[in-house]
Amino acid sequence: MKDDWHAEKAGKWTSYWKDEARDPSAPYILTKCMEISGADRKEIELDVVEEESIKIMLDGRHLVTLLALPGELRELAAGFLICEGVLKRIEDIRSISVQEDTVFCQSSLDNSELELWTEVRSSGCIGIKSSWEGIEPITSEIRMNKEVLLNAIEQIKEKGKIWRRTGGTHSSLICTREGDIVSFCEDVSRACSVDKAAGAALLSGKDLSDCALVTTGRLSGGMVAKAARAGIPIVVSKAAPLSTGVALSKMVGMTLVAFVRNPNLYVYSGGQRIV
C-alpha cells in the first residue's frame, strides 16, 4: 500500500508522506479490501482508523459515552466538560485520570447542578435553541488577518497524518491571532476533535478569547455552541456552515468563517474581526 493513498485520492498533500514510515503505534489497523476500477479488480490493504467507546465519569457518576479515537483522553474529557457547559471554567476540574477506556474526573461542581445537567441531557427532549441557554456573549475584540486563517487551514492539512493514512478523521486546531498553533487534534468525530483541541489548549492555560478554532467539520449549532462555551471568538472551517450555526454565531457575537479555499473565504457573521 502506498503511504499517501488517501491524500493521493484527494489530489493533494502527497509530498508529506513520501519519506514517512508507517507508525505501528498509531490508531489505525491494516485491513484487506477489494479495489474495483473499471473492469479491473484486485485485493489491496489499506489502513482503517480505530473507533472506541470512551466513558467519561464525573464525580463518581457516568456522564457520557463518546465514540472517539483511543488517545488524548484527558484533553477529550476536559474539552467536553467545558464545551458542553457541564463546567464553566477549566479551574473547576480538580483532577483527571485515565484507566483504559474510562476517564475519571473530579470537579468543584455542586451535586444538584450535575443532576440537573444529567436529567436534561438524558430526557431527550432538549431543543436546539433551548440548548443554547446560558451561553454568554462573545466580547473579545481580537482581529485576525485573512492570511493567518488561510495558513491555518493549510496547517490542518499538513498535520492531519491519520486522515492521510485512513481518510477517516476530522481535525481541529486552536491558533493565536499571530497564527501560532496552540493545539491540534484528530478524531473520528468532528465534535470530539473540537473537544480535544479545546481541552488541550485549556489544560495548557491558554486564554481562548484571544484565539481561533479552525476545523474540518461542518459548522452546526452544536459545533458553534461548543466554541462559544469555551469563549472562542472566531470559528473557521473548510466545510459548510448550517443554519443553526449561523444563527447562534450572530446571537452570541461570534465570527463565523466557512468554505475556506485559498484565496477565498466566506464570513457569515462578525466580519469586523477579519482584517
Secondary structure as the mmCIF struct_conf table of DSSP 4:
data_model
#
loop_
_struct_conf.conf_type_id
_struct_conf.id
_struct_conf.beg_label_comp_id
_struct_conf.beg_label_asym_id
_struct_conf.beg_label_seq_id
_struct_conf.end_label_comp_id
_struct_conf.end_label_asym_id
_struct_conf.end_label_seq_id
TURN_TY1_P TURN_TY1_P1 ASP A 3 ASP A 4
HELX_RH_AL_P HELX_RH_AL_P1 TRP A 5 ALA A 10
TURN_TY1_P TURN_TY1_P2 GLY A 11 GLY A 11
BEND BEND1 LYS A 12 LYS A 12
HELX_RH_3T_P HELX_RH_3T_P1 SER A 15 TRP A 17
TURN_TY1_P TURN_TY1_P3 LYS A 18 ASP A 19
HELX_LH_PP_P HELX_LH_PP_P1 GLU A 20 ARG A 22
TURN_TY1_P TURN_TY1_P4 PRO A 24 SER A 25
BEND BEND2 ALA A 26 PRO A 27
STRN STRN1 TYR A 28 SER A 37
TURN_TY1_P TURN_TY1_P5 GLY A 38 ALA A 39
STRN STRN2 ASP A 40 VAL A 49
STRN STRN3 GLU A 52 LEU A 58
TURN_TY1_P TURN_TY1_P6 ASP A 59 GLY A 60
STRN STRN4 ARG A 61 ALA A 68
BEND BEND3 PRO A 70 GLY A 71
HELX_RH_AL_P HELX_RH_AL_P2 LEU A 73 CYS A 83
TURN_TY1_P TURN_TY1_P7 GLU A 84 GLY A 85
BEND BEND4 VAL A 86 VAL A 86
BEND BEND5 LYS A 88 LYS A 88
HELX_RH_3T_P HELX_RH_3T_P2 ILE A 90 ASP A 92
STRN STRN5 ILE A 93 GLN A 99
TURN_TY1_P TURN_TY1_P8 GLU A 100 ASP A 101
STRN STRN6 THR A 102 SER A 107
HELX_RH_AL_P HELX_RH_AL_P3 ASN A 111 SER A 123
BEND BEND6 GLY A 124 GLY A 124
TURN_TY1_P TURN_TY1_P9 ILE A 128 LYS A 129
HELX_RH_3T_P HELX_RH_3T_P3 SER A 130 TRP A 132
TURN_TY1_P TURN_TY1_P10 GLU A 133 GLY A 134
HELX_LH_PP_P HELX_LH_PP_P2 ILE A 135 ILE A 138
STRN STRN7 MET A 144 MET A 144
HELX_RH_AL_P HELX_RH_AL_P4 LYS A 146 LYS A 159
HELX_RH_AL_P HELX_RH_AL_P5 LYS A 161 THR A 166
BEND BEND7 GLY A 167 GLY A 167
STRN STRN8 HIS A 170 THR A 176
TURN_TY1_P TURN_TY1_P11 ARG A 177 GLU A 178
STRN STRN9 ILE A 181 ASP A 187
BEND BEND8 VAL A 188 SER A 189
HELX_RH_AL_P HELX_RH_AL_P6 ARG A 190 LEU A 203
TURN_TY1_P TURN_TY1_P12 SER A 204 GLY A 205
HELX_RH_3T_P HELX_RH_3T_P4 LEU A 208 ASP A 210
STRN STRN10 CYS A 211 THR A 215
BEND BEND9 THR A 216 GLY A 217
STRN STRN11 LEU A 219 LEU A 219
HELX_RH_AL_P HELX_RH_AL_P7 GLY A 221 ARG A 229
TURN_TY1_P TURN_TY1_P13 ALA A 230 GLY A 231
STRN STRN12 ILE A 234 SER A 237
BEND BEND10 LYS A 238 ALA A 239
STRN STRN13 PRO A 241 PRO A 241
HELX_RH_AL_P HELX_RH_AL_P8 SER A 243 VAL A 252
TURN_TY1_P TURN_TY1_P14 GLY A 253 GLY A 253
STRN STRN14 THR A 255 ARG A 261
TURN_TY1_P TURN_TY1_P15 ASN A 262 PRO A 263
STRN STRN15 ASN A 264 SER A 269
HELX_RH_3T_P HELX_RH_3T_P5 GLY A 271 ARG A 273
STRN STRN16 ILE A 274 ILE A 274
#
